[in-house]
C-alpha cells in the first residue's frame, strides 16, 4: 500500500536539498513579512518560570498531591511543562533522534517516495507546513506517520534506514504509555477522575511528526514553524537542542530551555475543549539556528480520528456554561487541508461566542 504522491509539478524542494545551493542567503519565498519574523530579544524571559515536573513523585501517595498542584499551575499559566524522571530510557530517546537524522540524510529520491500534500495520508514526507498551500515557506523538512496501534501502521513507515522502524517504533510505544500517565495527572488537575475518557485515550490517535530544521543562513528572516497550536490532547516533544518557543498569556514569546533528558509536554486544542476553556492550548513556533541543524520528534495524541469531543460535563455549570462545540481530529484535518495553520485556527470554529 503506497501513499499519494503530489510532486508532479516539480514544486517540491526540500530544505535539505536547498542548503547545498544557498550559502549566504535564503530564497525569497522563505522570507517572512517583517511583523512575522522572530524577535531574538527576549527581555521578559528571565521573569518567566519554566515548569519542570518530576514524574517519579507520581506513584508516591504523599507526593502525588503536590505533583497535581504543580501540573495545574503549569497548565493554567503557560499550557506546557517539561517532565524529568519520566521512565523513558535515554537510549530510546537518542535512538529515535539518531534514526530521524539518518532518514533526513538519505538521498532525495529515497525520501520523496513518501512525499505528499494530502494531510490525510497516514505516512507523509514534506517540507514547510504544507508546501502546496503555504504563501511563505517554512525552513523545515518532516515525515509524519500514524502510530497507534503500531501494528496497524508500522508496515507503511520507511524501511530505510534499516533500523528506523525498530528505533522509532520503540520510541512511539514508549510515548503511548507515557501519555496515558500524563493524561491522568492533567485530568486530575482539572478535578476530573483520572480514568475519565480512559477507553478513548487508550484507542486514541498518535501521529509521530519527525522534524528536521537545517541550519539557516538568515535565521532572523525565517521560521521553522509558524505560530500555531496542536489539535490533540497533549503533544510530547523530544528535541536535539533548543529551538522551541511558546507564547504566554500576554502574547510574549519565550524560548523553552533545553534540558538534557527531559521531554516537553504541550496542551492541545482538544484539552482546551475538554476543560471547557479552563486550560488553553499553547501557541508555539520553531526558530532557527545559523550554525546547527535541529531535530525534533513530536508525538501528537488525540482521540480517534472521527471521535467528537466536547467539554467534560463536570466542568459545565451556571458560572461556566458550555463554551465549545464538539470537534474531532478528522474535522481538524479537513479544515487545515483547505486553510493555512498560520492564518486560521480550527479551535476558533469550535468556540461558542
KAQUITA-V224041 format. One line per field, one symbol per residue. ss: DSSP state (H for helix, E for strand, L for the rest). phi: phi as a letter, one per 20 degrees, with the letter a starting at -180 (. if undefined). burial: b if it has 16 or more other C-alpha atoms within 10 Angstrom, else e. A space follows every 50 residues. Layout:
# KAQUITA-V224041
ss: ???
phi: ???
burial: ???
This chain:
# KAQUITA-V224041
ss: LLLLLLLLLLLLLLHHHHLLLLLLLLLHHHLLLHHHLLLLLLLLHHHLLL LEEEHHHLLLHHHHHHHHHHHHHHHHHLLEEEEELLLLLHHHHHHHHHHH HHHHLLLHHHHHHHELLLLLLLEEEEELLLLLLLLLLLLLEEEEEELLLH HHHHHHLLLLLLLHHHHHHHHHHHHHHHHHHHHHHHHHHLLLLLLLLHHH HHLLEEEEEEEEELLLLLLLLLLLEEEELLLLLEEEEEELLLLEEEELLL LLEEELLLLLLLEEEEELHHHHHHLLLLLLLLLEEELLLLLLLEEEEEEE EELLLLLLELLLHHHLLLLLLLLELLELHHHHHHHHHHLLLLLLLHHHHH ELL
phi: .ddfdccfemeecfffffffedddccggfeefggfdffdeedfeffeeee fcdeffefedgfeggffgfffgffffecmbbddcleneggffffgfffff ffffefggffffgdfadefeffcbdacmdbffdffdedebdbcdbfbcff fecffefgecfgegfffffgfgfffffffffffgfffffenefgeglgff fgefecdedddcdfgcfcffdccebfgadefffcddddceafrecddefe mdecfefedgneceddedfffffgflnfddfefbbdedcfdcecdbcdee dbfggdfeccffgfddbffcfgdcffbcfffffffffdcefedcdggffe fef
burial: eebbbbbeeeebbbbbeebeeeeeebeeebbbeeeebbeeeeeeeeeeeb bbbebebbeeeeebbebbbbbbbbbbbbbbbbbbebebeeebbbbbbbbb bebbeeeeebbbbbbbbbeebbbbbbbbbbbbebebbbbbbbbbbbbbbe eeebebbbeebeebbebbbbbbebbbeebbebbbbbbbbbebebeeeeee bbebbbbbbbbbbbbbbbbbbbbbbbbbbbbbbbbbbbbbebbbbbbbee eebbbbebbebbbbbbbbbbbbbbbbbebbbbbbbbbbbeeebbbbbbbb bbbbeebebbbbeebeeeeeebbbbebbbeebbebbbebebbeebbbeeb eee
